[in-house]
Amino acid sequence: MSLNLITKPFKRRVPEPSTALHGLQDIDIVEVRDLDGHYVGFLADASRAQATMLSRVTDAATVTPDALGMWEASLVGMESLLATVSTLTVAEDEPSWSLSATMQAVGRDERRDPTELATRLATSAPAIYRQAGDSGFHSRPLSSSEVVSFGQLHWSPLHPASWPPRAAIVEEGPSEVTVDGNTHVVFEVTCDGDGTVLEMLASIIQDLGPRVDATFRLARVFRPAAGLDKTSSGRRVGLLTISYEAGRRDTGTYLAALCLAQLDARARLRVRRLFGRQQLGMGMALGLGVLGWQHLEVIL
């Protein structure tokens, strides 16, 4: 599944002088208390009548490709589930995993009022992280303040926490985006029915991350297909983000080459730069409720 192939024909967009992370303009945070007593900050997108729950895995070492597959399959039959995003972040410190699940509004009341949708999701949210526990890894939903801090940390840690996440200076081109002195390059990874390439990349960046001055983020986006039973898989696409200090010439290309050199020729063909949609790819990879196929604009 390709982010570029599944969308409708795009329209040209002139970059706007906004320093907020693109794609989050219509998303608000609604906090409710779920059935397990957790305060959950749902990312409510009223314009698309959907909401996203973001959670953090408590022990990254327990996450395996098989466990992620089991978790995704267990959610296929969940009412109104649009997509899940499982994201591995690797830097100099320990790797971390975050999970998100985006649900669609059901009925007129939920489509009119995001708080109605969040209230319903408060009853179903525990099933999402309980299924993660049943699959072999435990996670905890983030509160509204934690969501704000999470988004700001990964967009610009130099800027005061705000929603949507903002920065002092943002410079975006078709092949990269630089935010407050850090450059981010996003690549799309097509899966063609399996997650083998994502598994290989996860292993590569966990080995490479601690040895280079950069941060790697690998997101696995899962879309359950309508009518599938719980034993069937949906469609998957990956997003690889490489972040490093701006001003280091061709660093993104060099680090990408280090990753791709460890893949076979067929696997390398599945990794390509996400041209014209770098900010969008970042927002999607972070699990902040941005789904690429719902956004048609590009940066040229």
Beta strands, then each sheet from edge to edge (+ up, - down):
strand 1: 11-13
strand 2: 27-33
strand 3: 39-45
strand 4: 50-57
strand 5: 81-90
strand 6: 96-104
strand 7: 139-141
strand 8: 170-172
strand 9: 177-179
strand 10: 182-190
strand 11: 215-223
strand 12: 235-245
strand 13: 271-273
strand 14: 297-299
sheet 1: 1+ 14+
sheet 2: 2+ 3- 4+ 6- 5+ 11- 12+ 10- 9+ 8-
sheet 3: 2+ 3- 4+ 7-
sheet 4: 2+ 3- 4+ 6- 5+ 11- 12+ 10- 13+
end
